[in-house]
């Protein structure tokens, strides 16, 4: 790693969130002063429930505070590599840095919007993966379009409820990092989180599913972390609750859907 990053101005962190702390810690000896960190990871650190900006801050706090941006939005890496038109959002508190990175990353088929709501963009990227597991469960059970549309809509409401209580702006959740990525991850065939849910809906065990995957489905490790944040903030996450029950407590997918549908009636 030292040879790869020595002298680099922009460092992109696209590792699984569970390994981010170790990777960043290993890299720090070779990071130049003034280097910019751009996180493309979409999840929370499972053990601490921290966002990637918080993990990085904890790693480097004794040395310096690096410029940071979060890159998110509806962007399957394979489709980006194929040259498919893609729009993403890059969030940073530093407007000048945002303009610099926007210019650096923009390409004919890759449109970059800027945003200063780092917290909202990071939370949205984590939360949509859990809702995508639920979407996959519905599809694995052979359910139709009605439940999927309801799930995406109520999933967005759930994401917005937690994010805004924690300090995010509501419009971030209706933008590319929120609604945009949620729709993609819940419906796209390339979604690893949706695929995990699909296989769970078909009756396969989580251990068997994960053993057969070559890449990480971030929603599996993020679910419990989100519920911990929600408990601290006194926010209800009914869909996330049921996903956790399926993933970690052996609850049947059909039972989970029934429990969602039988919750007390309420205003939208």
N, C-alpha and C positions, 0 to 999 in steps of 0.2 A: 504493500500500500504506500509506503513513504515515497517511492519513486513516482507513483502515479499521481499524487496530489501535491507534491512539493512545488510551490510557486503558483499553484492554481488560484485564480481569482474567484471563480464560482464553483462551489462544491454542491452537488445534488445528492441528497440522501433518499435513496429509493429502496432501502432495505426493509425487511419485515420489522414492524414496530417492536416486537419482543427482543430484537437484537440491536436496536438503534443505540442504546447506551454503550454497549461494548464496542460497537463500530466507531462511534464518535470518540470514545475514550482512547481507542487505539490510534485514531487519526490525529489527535491533537498535537502530538510532537512534531508533525510535519506540516501543520497548517500555518500559512503565512498570516502575519498581522494584516487585517483589512480584508481577509477572505470573506466571501459572502456564502451563507448556507441557504440552500433552497431545499425544503423538504417536500418530497412527492409521496411520502408515506401516508396512508389513510387508515388511522387507527389510534388506539391509546396503548401506552405501555401496560401490559396486563398486570404486572405486580404492583404498580404504583398509581395507576389510573391517570397518568400524566400525558398531556399532549406532547408532540415532538418538539415544539418550541420550548416547553418546560424541561424536557429531558436534556436538550442541548444546553440550555441555560445552566442546569445543574452540573453538567460535565465541565463547562468552561468557566464557571463563575469565579474561580480563583485566578484566572489568567486575564481574560478580557470578555467583553460582551460583543459577540459577532453580529453583523447585520444578518437578518433572518427574513425569509419569505416562505410562504406555504403555497405550493402549486397544486391545484385540485380541479375538479370538474369532470364532465363525462368524456372520458378519454381512455378507451381500451388501447394498451400499448401497441398491440398488433395492428390495429387499424391506423394508428398514427404512423407506424412504420410503413404501411402500405400506401400512405399518402392520402388517406381519406380526409375530407374537410373536418376539422375539429376545432372546437372553441373551449377554452379553459379560463380559469381565473387564477390570478397570482396576487396573494394577499401579503402586504407588508405595511408596517407603521410609517415607513420612510418613503415619502412620495417621490423623492429623487431616485431612490433605489428602485422603486416600482417602475418608473419610467425607463430606467437603464435596463432592467431585466425584461421588460416588455419588448424593448427594441432588440435585445439579444436573442430572445426565444421566438419571436414572431417569424413566420414563414408563410409562403403563399397559401398553404393548406393548414396552417396552424395559427389560429387567431387567439390573442392573449388579451384578456381584460384585467384591469387592476382593481384592487379593493383594499381597504385598510382594516377590515374586520378579521384579523388573524384568528382570533378565538372562534368566531362563527364558521370560518372556512375549515378549520381543523376539526371542530366538532361535527360538522355536517359530513365530512369525509369519513369519519369513524362511524357515525350512526347509520348512514345509509347501507352499510354492509350488513348490519344486523337485520334490517327490514328486508334486504335482498334474500337472506336465508329464509325468512318467512315466505317470501314470494315463491322461492323455489319449492318449499314444502307444498304450497297450494298446487303448483304445477305438477309436482311428483304424485300428488293424490289424484290428478286428473281433473281438477276443478277448472271452471271456465273463466271467462273474461270478467264477469261481475265481481267475484271475490278478489281478483287481482287488482282491479280498479279501486275497489274499496280499501284494500290493503295499502296501496301506494298513497292514497289520499290520507287515510288515517295515520299511516306511517310518517308522512310529512308533518302532520299535526303533532305527533309525538316528538319528532325531532325538534320542531320549532319550540315546543313547550319547554323542553329541557334547555335548549341552547339559549333562549332569551332569558330564562331565569338566571343562567350562569353569566349573562352579560353580552351575548351576541345580538346583532341587529336582525330584526325579523326579515328584512329584505334579502339578507344573505341566504336565508333558508329557501327563498323562492327563486334564487338565482342558480348559476351553473353548478356551484359547489353543493347546493341542496337539492332542489327539485331536478335539475338537469342530471346530476350523477345518480340520484335515486331512481329515476326512470330507466336510465341506461342499465344500472346494476340489477334492477328487478326484472328486466325484460330481455337483456342481451345474452346471446348464447355463449359469449366469451367470459361471462361473469363467474368467477370461481365461487363466490359466496352463494349465488343462485344455484350453482351446481351442487354444492353441499346440501342445500335445502331440498333440492330435487331428489337427491338420493335418499335423504332422510324420509321424504314423503313416500318413497317407494319401499321403505321398510328396512333399508340397510343401516348397520350400526355406524356410529360416528368414527370409531377407531378404524374400521375397515375402509371407510370413505377417505379419511385423511392419509391412511397408509398408501393409497393408490394415487395420491396427488403429488405432482412434482413441484407445485407452487403453493404459497400460503393463502388461505382464505382468512383475511383479517377479522371478519366478523365473529369467528369462533372464539378468539381470544379477547375480543373487545366487549362481548356481551356482558360478562360479569363486571367489567370495569365501568361500563355505562350504568349498570344498576347500582353500583356503589356510589357513583356521582349523584344519581337520582335520589337515593336515600338521603344523602347529605343535604340535597337541595329540597327535599320533601316534594318531589315531582313523581307522578304516576307514569309508568311506561308499560302499559298492558301488553303490547306486542312484544317488546323486548323481554318482559317477564316470561311469556310463553315460549319464546325462542330459547331462553336459558333453561327452561324446564325440559324442553325436548333435547337440547344438546347435552345437558349435564345431570339430569335427574330421571331420565328414562321415560318421560311422559310421551304418550302416543300423539302423533300429529293431529289425528281427528279429534281426540279429547281436547287438545289445546285450542283448536278452532271452535269447538263447541263452547268452551269456557269464555272465549272472546265474544262469541255471539250472545251468550246468556248474561253478560254483564248488565248491571242496572241501566235502564234507558235514561238518556240524558240529552240536553241540547247540544247541537253541533258546536 
